[in-house]
Amino acid sequence: MANLDLLFNKLKKIDWRLLTRPVILSIVVGLVTGSAAVLFYFATNSIEHLFLSDLSDYHPPREGAEAMLAMGDQMINTLAMDHRWFLFLVPVIGGLISGFLVFKFAPEAEGHGTDAAIDAFHNKGGIIRGRVPIIKGLASMATIGTGGSAGREGPIAQIGAGFGSFIASKLKLTSTDRRILLLAGMAGGIGATFRSPLGGALFAVEVLYKNPEFEHEGLIPAIISSITAFSLFGATTGWQPLLATPHFTFERPQELIFFLLLGISCALLGRLYVKCFYGVQNLFRQWDFPVMLKPAVGGFLLGLLAMVVPQVLGSGYGMVQAALYGKVALWVMLVVALAKIVATSLTISSGGSGGVFAPSLVIGAMLGGAFGASAELLFPTMVLDPRAYVLIGMAGFFAGVSNTPIATLIMVSELTGNYGLLAPLMLVCTVAMIVYPRNSIYQKQVKSRIDSPVHLGEFIVDVLEGIRVKDLHEHGRKPTLIAEGMPLPQILEKIANSEGAYYPVVDDQLRMTAIFSVNDIRRILAEDLPPSLILARDIAISRVITITPDESLTEVMRKLSIRGLEEIPVVADDAPQQVLFMLTRRAVLARYTAELEKKKEHYKTEY
């Protein structure tokens, strides 16, 4: 009885209002997002069936165990498929509708959606306009339903995030609560659409950063929302995993060498994917052409590609399903992997609306399948089952281009219902990410929590309070000054042994007029110009962010984070063009760590 009385007394002291509100709001967001995912699912499938199956007589392989039984022993060893002659015009229809809706009513709904949600979290206080989820949903239905090479994850992530933001705004919640509900909406949409409740929740809190970090404050609401949305979606559409797979197991440790090489291959192809994706985007943005019509042009080019490689149309899950059962020829998988990169770039980078998750899974699956088949041909006694490489390639490729290794390996395991390959999945996802750590299909990701404006204050409050720039003078670096008229060959010679990354440009009186970085030199070297004609003033930028000795380190961190700088010039108070020394982000963080340790020791001594 005494223990029960103690328990009841503790329960009475809990402020249940603080616990129930986040839970209830997360459930509400999950219900709304799950309902939107169901509607989006059926609407997209109906449009796809109308335009591709009925009108175009185009019937790609389907996903699921029943589809594999229907195929029997049939192999996909050709790119040829039955379809009507006007198939190449169908994606144009989606491009026209998508371009009109997006650029007329909600330009932020352009592209793959997840980036917009990430940007809203970091830079806009979690605010997403109320019309965005509706416009995003309609535009994505048009793009995906007419054969666009895009997935449902980006649209449903932005739709869910938009609903979460809308609910928070209507309830007049704080920006912190709004951002949390934004993540809950993302998690609900992704968890439902891919039948991956845990993976969806982890993806929402992991995709915000390039480094392996989580937005842990949003994890519990994301889990609750994802469970709710997944349950609603599963009760409506069924509980089977998205893809059926044979029973894969990991029983040969010697295969780890192949998995390691597969991870490197995923990283290399992922690098090509990102460069192609944003290269095509830059071409379309620089093109002087009505912006509303650009998605239609992208759709037309996609249609022409589909006349040669029809498998690039749509989500491509049917090809992945066939590859998982070893029913796709090696050369077909290689062609589809490369063609899918081009198709996705034409669909989304032109301004179309859709996600990059599904195309990335297809590319990774085809790469993994081709790798596994090749490994079996060369080393038949070492490869247990080449089909397993399809599943591992899916996860490794997307982990490499999204910087979400944990979420991806869980999502792939959940959407296939296969957990027997967790060890190789962990290896490949990690390797694919660390080979090119800055390579990301999501441009709005920030490096880490300290680089996000949302969390800047958390790292400096009380710890760096009262510390001035002049207190770090001994940790500063002597500036390497570059004369305005110095030609590029002399610049390279002068900075060859320098430790810095930023170089002030000065006039005859040693007054700073501009600054450049090593990256600026790399950029200018890529241009076809004689090096002797390139002067320091041609490389540098005139708008220089500076600090003074009396500024606080709080302000220093703000300036470093806003522009993503690693180093900043310290100038005299009475002579703002006189550079005293260069202060690095590393020096500030080292002081932060030292001050934090002091406070910890003080706390231990006092208490």
C-alpha positions in Angstrom: 0.0 0.0 0.0 2.9 2.4 0.8 4.3 1.9 -2.7 0.9 2.5 -4.3 0.5 5.7 -2.2 3.9 6.8 -3.3 3.0 6.1 -7.0 -0.2 8.1 -6.8 1.5 11.0 -5.1 4.1 11.1 -8.0 1.3 11.0 -10.6 -0.5 13.9 -9.0 2.6 16.0 -9.3 2.8 15.5 -13.1 1.5 18.4 -15.2 -0.7 16.3 -17.5 -1.5 19.3 -19.7 2.2 19.5 -20.8 2.1 15.8 -21.7 -1.3 15.5 -23.3 -1.2 18.5 -25.6 1.8 17.2 -27.7 0.3 13.7 -27.8 -3.1 14.9 -28.9 -1.7 17.3 -31.5 0.6 14.6 -32.9 -2.4 12.2 -33.2 -4.5 14.9 -35.0 -1.6 15.6 -37.4 -1.2 11.9 -38.0 -5.0 11.5 -38.7 -5.0 14.5 -41.1 -1.8 13.4 -42.9 -2.9 9.8 -43.1 -6.1 10.8 -44.7 -4.3 13.0 -47.1 -1.9 10.1 -47.9 -4.9 7.8 -48.6 -6.5 10.3 -50.9 -3.2 11.0 -52.6 -2.6 7.3 -53.1 -5.9 6.5 -54.7 -6.0 9.7 -56.8 -2.5 9.1 -58.2 -3.2 5.5 -59.0 -6.5 6.4 -60.7 -4.8 9.1 -62.9 -1.9 6.7 -63.7 -4.3 4.0 -64.7 -6.3 6.4 -66.9 -3.4 8.0 -68.8 -0.9 5.1 -68.9 -2.9 1.9 -68.8 -6.2 2.9 -70.6 -5.1 5.6 -73.0 -1.5 4.6 -73.7 -1.8 0.8 -73.3 1.4 0.9 -71.3 1.6 -1.8 -68.7 4.9 -1.9 -66.8 5.8 -4.7 -64.3 3.9 -4.4 -61.0 5.1 -4.8 -57.4 3.9 -7.5 -55.0 4.1 -11.2 -54.7 1.1 -11.8 -57.0 2.8 -9.9 -59.8 5.8 -12.2 -59.5 3.6 -15.3 -59.6 2.0 -13.9 -62.8 5.4 -13.5 -64.4 6.4 -17.1 -63.7 9.8 -17.8 -65.2 9.6 -14.9 -67.7 12.8 -12.7 -67.8 13.0 -9.0 -68.6 15.9 -9.1 -71.1 14.8 -6.4 -73.4 13.8 -2.7 -73.1 11.0 -3.1 -75.6 7.5 -2.8 -74.2 4.0 -2.5 -75.8 2.4 0.9 -75.8 0.6 3.3 -78.2 2.6 5.7 -80.4 1.6 8.8 -78.5 3.0 7.6 -75.2 5.8 10.3 -75.4 3.1 13.1 -75.3 1.5 11.9 -72.0 4.1 13.4 -69.6 3.6 16.7 -71.4 0.1 16.8 -70.1 1.3 16.4 -66.5 3.9 19.0 -67.0 1.4 21.6 -68.3 -1.0 21.0 -65.4 1.8 20.9 -62.8 3.5 24.0 -64.2 0.3 26.0 -64.2 -0.7 25.1 -60.7 2.7 25.5 -59.1 3.9 28.7 -60.7 0.5 30.4 -60.6 -0.5 29.7 -57.1 2.4 28.3 -55.0 5.9 28.5 -56.4 7.4 27.0 -53.3 5.6 23.7 -54.3 8.1 23.3 -57.2 10.4 20.4 -57.2 10.6 17.4 -54.8 9.0 19.0 -51.7 11.2 17.7 -49.0 13.7 20.5 -49.5 10.9 23.1 -49.0 9.9 21.5 -45.8 13.6 21.4 -44.6 13.9 25.1 -45.5 10.7 26.0 -43.6 12.0 24.2 -40.5 15.4 26.0 -40.5 14.7 29.4 -41.9 11.0 30.2 -41.8 9.9 29.3 -38.3 8.1 26.2 -39.6 5.7 28.4 -41.6 4.2 26.8 -44.8 1.4 28.6 -46.5 -2.0 26.9 -46.2 -2.5 26.6 -49.9 0.8 24.7 -50.4 -0.3 21.2 -49.4 -3.3 21.4 -51.7 -1.4 22.8 -54.7 1.5 20.3 -54.0 -0.9 17.4 -53.9 -2.7 18.3 -57.2 0.5 19.1 -59.1 2.1 15.9 -57.9 -0.9 13.8 -58.9 -0.6 15.3 -62.4 3.1 14.7 -62.6 3.2 11.2 -61.2 -0.1 10.1 -62.7 1.1 10.9 -66.3 4.3 8.9 -66.0 6.7 11.4 -64.5 9.8 9.9 -63.0 9.0 10.9 -59.5 7.9 9.4 -56.2 5.3 10.1 -53.6 7.7 10.8 -50.7 8.5 14.4 -51.5 4.9 15.6 -52.1 3.5 13.7 -49.1 6.4 15.1 -46.9 5.5 18.6 -47.9 1.8 18.0 -47.7 2.1 16.5 -44.2 4.5 19.3 -43.1 2.1 21.9 -44.5 -0.8 20.4 -42.5 1.3 20.3 -39.3 2.3 23.9 -39.8 -1.3 24.9 -40.6 -2.7 23.3 -37.4 0.0 25.0 -35.3 -0.7 28.4 -36.9 -4.4 28.1 -36.4 -3.9 27.2 -32.7 -1.4 30.2 -32.4 1.3 27.9 -31.1 5.0 29.0 -30.7 7.4 28.7 -33.6 9.1 25.8 -31.7 5.8 23.9 -31.5 5.1 24.7 -35.2 8.4 23.2 -36.2 7.7 20.1 -34.2 4.3 19.6 -35.8 5.9 20.2 -39.2 8.2 17.2 -38.5 5.3 15.2 -37.2 3.5 15.9 -40.5 6.5 14.8 -42.5 6.8 11.6 -40.5 3.1 10.8 -40.8 3.1 11.2 -44.6 6.2 9.2 -45.3 5.4 6.5 -42.7 2.0 5.9 -44.2 2.9 6.1 -47.9 5.8 3.7 -47.6 4.2 1.5 -44.9 7.2 2.3 -42.7 6.2 3.9 -39.4 9.6 3.8 -37.7 11.5 4.7 -40.9 9.2 7.6 -41.6 9.6 9.0 -38.1 13.4 8.7 -38.2 13.6 10.2 -41.7 11.8 13.3 -40.6 14.2 14.0 -37.8 17.4 12.9 -39.6 17.0 14.5 -43.0 17.4 18.0 -41.7 21.2 17.7 -41.3 24.1 16.5 -43.5 26.0 15.2 -40.5 24.6 12.2 -38.7 22.4 14.1 -36.3 18.8 14.0 -35.2 16.3 16.6 -34.3 15.6 14.7 -31.1 13.0 17.1 -29.8 10.7 16.0 -32.6 11.2 12.3 -32.4 8.3 11.4 -30.0 5.7 13.5 -31.9 7.0 12.1 -35.2 6.7 8.5 -33.9 3.1 9.2 -32.6 2.0 10.9 -35.9 3.7 8.2 -38.0 2.0 5.3 -36.1 -1.4 7.1 -36.4 -1.0 7.8 -40.1 0.3 4.3 -40.9 -2.5 2.7 -39.0 -5.1 4.7 -41.0 -3.4 4.1 -44.3 -2.9 0.3 -43.6 -6.6 -0.1 -42.6 -7.6 1.4 -45.9 -5.1 0.0 -48.4 -3.8 -3.1 -46.7 -0.9 -4.1 -44.5 1.4 -5.9 -46.9 4.9 -4.4 -47.4 5.3 -2.3 -50.5 7.7 -4.8 -52.1 7.7 -8.6 -51.7 11.1 -10.2 -51.3 12.6 -13.7 -51.0 13.9 -14.6 -47.6 17.4 -13.0 -47.6 20.0 -13.8 -44.9 23.6 -12.8 -44.2 25.7 -15.9 -43.6 29.0 -15.3 -45.4 31.2 -12.6 -43.7 33.5 -12.8 -46.7 30.8 -11.0 -48.7 31.5 -7.9 -46.7 34.2 -7.0 -49.2 31.6 -7.0 -52.0 29.2 -4.9 -49.8 32.0 -2.5 -49.2 32.6 -2.1 -52.9 28.9 -1.8 -53.5 28.8 1.1 -51.0 31.6 2.9 -52.8 29.7 2.3 -56.1 26.6 3.7 -54.6 28.5 6.8 -53.6 30.0 7.3 -57.0 26.8 6.9 -58.9 25.1 9.1 -56.3 27.6 11.8 -57.0 26.7 11.6 -60.7 23.0 11.7 -59.8 23.2 14.9 -57.8 25.4 16.6 -60.4 23.0 15.6 -63.2 19.9 16.6 -61.1 21.1 20.1 -60.3 22.9 20.6 -63.6 19.6 20.1 -65.4 17.9 22.4 -62.9 20.4 25.2 -63.6 19.9 24.8 -67.3 16.2 25.1 -67.0 16.4 28.1 -64.6 18.8 29.9 -66.9 16.7 29.3 -70.0 14.7 32.4 -71.0 11.4 30.6 -71.5 7.9 30.9 -69.8 8.4 29.3 -66.4 5.0 27.7 -66.5 5.9 25.7 -69.6 9.2 24.4 -68.5 7.8 21.3 -66.7 6.0 20.5 -70.0 9.3 20.7 -71.9 10.8 18.4 -69.3 7.9 16.1 -69.8 8.3 16.1 -73.6 12.0 15.2 -73.2 11.1 12.5 -70.7 8.6 11.1 -73.3 11.3 11.0 -76.0 13.6 9.1 -73.6 10.7 6.7 -72.7 10.3 5.8 -76.4 13.8 4.2 -76.1 13.7 3.1 -72.4 10.0 2.9 -71.4 10.9 1.6 -68.0 11.8 5.2 -66.8 8.2 6.2 -66.6 6.4 6.1 -63.3 7.7 5.0 -59.9 9.6 2.0 -61.3 8.8 -0.2 -58.3 7.7 -3.0 -60.7 11.3 -3.2 -62.1 12.6 -3.3 -58.5 10.2 -6.1 -57.7 11.3 -8.1 -60.7 15.0 -7.5 -59.9 14.4 -8.7 -56.3 13.4 -12.1 -57.8 16.2 -12.2 -60.3 14.0 -11.6 -63.3 15.9 -8.7 -64.9 19.0 -9.1 -67.2 22.2 -7.5 -66.1 22.5 -5.1 -69.0 18.9 -4.0 -68.7 19.5 -3.0 -65.0 22.5 -0.9 -66.0 20.6 0.9 -68.7 17.6 1.6 -66.5 19.8 2.9 -63.7 21.5 5.5 -65.9 18.3 6.3 -67.8 16.4 6.8 -64.5 18.9 9.4 -63.4 18.2 11.4 -66.6 14.5 10.9 -66.4 14.2 12.1 -62.8 16.3 15.1 -63.6 14.0 16.0 -66.5 10.9 15.5 -64.5 11.7 17.3 -61.3 14.5 19.7 -62.2 12.4 21.2 -64.9 9.9 22.3 -62.3 7.7 19.3 -62.1 6.3 18.2 -58.8 7.3 14.9 -57.2 9.7 13.1 -54.8 13.2 11.7 -55.3 12.9 8.8 -52.9 11.2 6.3 -55.3 13.5 7.1 -58.3 16.5 6.8 -56.0 15.4 3.4 -54.8 15.0 2.3 -58.4 18.5 3.6 -59.4 20.0 2.0 -56.3 18.2 -1.3 -56.9 19.3 -1.5 -60.5 22.9 -0.7 -59.5 22.8 -3.3 -56.7 21.3 -5.9 -59.0 23.9 -5.4 -61.7 26.7 -5.4 -59.1 25.4 -8.6 -57.5 25.0 -10.4 -60.9 28.5 -9.3 -61.9 30.0 -10.5 -58.6 28.3 -13.9 -59.0 29.7 -14.3 -62.5 33.2 -13.5 -61.3 33.2 -15.1 -57.9 30.4 -17.7 -57.8 31.5 -19.4 -54.6 31.6 -16.2 -52.6 28.2 -14.8 -53.4 25.3 -16.4 -51.5 22.4 -14.7 -53.3 23.0 -11.9 -55.9 19.3 -10.8 -55.6 20.1 -9.6 -52.1 22.3 -6.9 -53.6 19.2 -5.3 -55.1 17.8 -4.6 -51.7 21.1 -3.4 -50.3 21.7 -1.2 -53.3 18.4 0.5 -52.8 19.3 1.5 -49.3 22.9 2.4 -49.9 22.2 4.6 -52.9 19.6 6.7 -51.2 21.5 6.9 -47.9 24.5 8.3 -49.9 22.4 11.1 -51.6 20.3 12.0 -48.6 22.7 11.6 -45.7 20.1 9.6 -43.8 21.7 6.2 -43.2 19.7 5.2 -40.1 16.3 6.1 -41.5 17.0 4.6 -44.9 18.1 1.2 -43.7 15.1 1.0 -41.5 12.7 2.2 -44.2 14.0 -0.3 -46.8 13.7 -3.1 -44.2 10.1 -2.1 -43.5 9.0 -1.5 -47.0 10.3 -4.9 -48.0 9.4 -6.7 -44.8 13.0 -8.2 -44.8 15.2 -7.7 -41.8 17.8 -10.4 -42.5 20.3 -8.1 -44.1 20.7 -5.4 -41.3 24.5 -5.9 -41.0 25.3 -5.4 -44.7 22.7 -2.6 -44.9 24.5 -0.8 -42.1 27.9 -1.2 -43.8 26.7 -0.1 -47.2 24.6 2.9 -46.0 27.5 4.1 -43.9 30.1 3.7 -46.6 27.9 5.4 -49.2 27.5 8.4 -47.0 31.1 8.9 -45.9 32.7 8.6 -49.3 31.1 11.9 -50.4 29.9 13.4 -47.1 28.8 16.7 -48.6 26.9 15.1 -51.5 23.2 15.6 -51.0 20.0 15.7 -53.2 18.6 18.0 -50.5 20.2 21.4 -50.9 18.5 22.9 -47.8 20.1 20.5 -45.4 22.5 22.3 -43.0 25.7 20.7 -41.8 24.8 20.2 -38.1 22.5 21.6 -35.4 24.9 24.4 -34.6 24.6 25.6 -38.3 20.8 25.8 -38.1 19.4 29.3 -37.1 16.9 27.3 -35.0 19.5 26.1 -32.6 22.1 28.8 -32.7 21.0 30.2 -29.3 21.2 26.8 -27.6 24.9 26.6 -28.0 25.8 30.1 -26.8 23.4 31.0 -24.1 25.2 31.2 -20.7 28.3 29.5 -22.0 29.7 32.3 -24.3 28.0 35.1 -22.4 30.4 37.9 -21.7 33.3 36.5 -23.7 34.7 39.0 -26.3 36.6 38.5 -29.5 39.7 40.1 -28.0 39.8 37.3 -25.4 40.6 34.9 -28.3 43.4 37.1 -29.8 46.1 34.5 -29.0 44.1 31.9 -30.9 43.7 34.1 -34.0 45.6 33.5 -37.2 47.8 36.2 -38.8 46.1 37.3 -42.0 47.7 36.5 -45.4 47.1 39.8 -47.2 46.8 39.8 -51.0 47.3 43.0 -53.0 44.4 43.9 -55.3 46.6 43.8 -58.4 48.4 40.5 -57.7 48.0 38.1 -60.6 46.7 34.5 -60.0 50.1 32.7 -60.4 51.6 34.9 -57.6 48.5 34.4 -55.5 48.8 30.6 -55.7 52.5 30.8 -54.8 51.8 33.0 -51.8 49.0 30.9 -50.3 50.6 27.6 -51.0 52.0 27.3 -47.5 49.3 29.3 -45.8 47.0 27.6 -43.2 43.9 29.8 -43.8 40.9 29.3 -46.1 40.1 33.1 -46.5 42.4 35.8 -47.8 41.7 39.6 -47.4 42.5 41.7 -50.5 44.0 45.0 -49.7 44.9 48.3 -51.5 48.2 50.1 -51.5 47.7 51.3 -47.9 46.9 47.8 -46.7 43.2 48.6 -46.2 40.9 45.6 -46.8 38.7 46.1 -49.9 37.5 42.5 -50.5 38.1 38.9 -49.6 38.2 35.5 -51.3 38.4 31.9 -50.3 40.0 28.8 -51.7 36.7 27.8 -53.2 36.7 31.1 -55.2 40.0 30.2 -56.7 38.7 26.8 -57.7 35.8 28.4 -59.4 37.9 30.8 -61.4 40.3 28.0 -62.4 37.4 26.2 -64.0 37.0 29.1 -66.4 38.9 29.2 -69.6 41.0 32.3 -68.9 44.7 33.0 -69.0 45.9 32.9 -65.3 48.2 35.9 -65.7 45.2 38.0 -66.6 43.3 37.1 -63.5 43.9 39.6 -60.6 43.0 39.3 -57.0 40.2 41.9 -57.3 38.6 39.7 -60.0 38.4 36.7 -57.7 37.3 38.5 -54.5 33.9 39.7 -53.3 33.6 43.2 -51.9 30.9 42.5 -49.3 33.0 41.3 -46.4 31.5 40.2 -43.1 33.7 41.3 -40.3 33.8 41.5 -36.5 35.5 43.8 -34.0 37.5 42.9 -30.8 34.7 44.1 -28.5 32.0 42.0 -30.1 30.7 39.0 -28.2 31.2 35.5 -29.3 27.4 35.2 -29.5 27.4 37.6 -32.3 30.4 35.9 -33.9 28.6 32.6 -34.0 25.5 34.3 -35.5 27.6 35.7 -38.4 29.5 32.5 -39.0 26.3 30.5 -39.1 24.3 32.8 -41.3 26.7 32.6 -44.2 28.2 29.2 -43.4 31.7 30.6 -42.8 34.6 28.8 -41.3 36.7 31.9 -40.7 36.1 35.6 -40.3 38.4 38.7 -40.3 38.7 40.8 -37.1 39.0 44.5 -37.8 39.9 47.5 -35.6 37.1 49.4 -34.0 38.4 52.8 -35.3 39.7 51.4 -38.6 37.1 48.9 -40.1 39.4 48.2 -43.1 42.4 47.2 -41.0 42.6 43.5 -40.4 44.0 42.6 -37.0 43.7 38.8 -37.2 41.5 36.0 -38.6 39.3 34.1 -36.2 38.1 30.5 -37.0 34.9 28.7 -36.1 37.1 26.0 -34.6 38.6 28.5 -32.2 35.2 29.7 -31.1 33.9 26.2 -30.6 37.1 25.3 -28.7 36.4 28.2 -26.3 32.8 27.0 -26.0 34.0 23.5 -25.0 36.4 24.9 -22.5 33.8 27.1 -20.9 31.3 24.3 -20.8 33.8 22.1 -19.0 34.5 24.9 -16.5 30.8 25.2 -15.8 30.5 21.4 -15.4 33.4 21.4 -12.9 31.9 24.3 -11.0 28.6 22.5 -10.8 30.3 19.4 -9.4 32.1 21.4 -6.9 29.1 23.4 -5.7 26.7 20.4 -5.6 
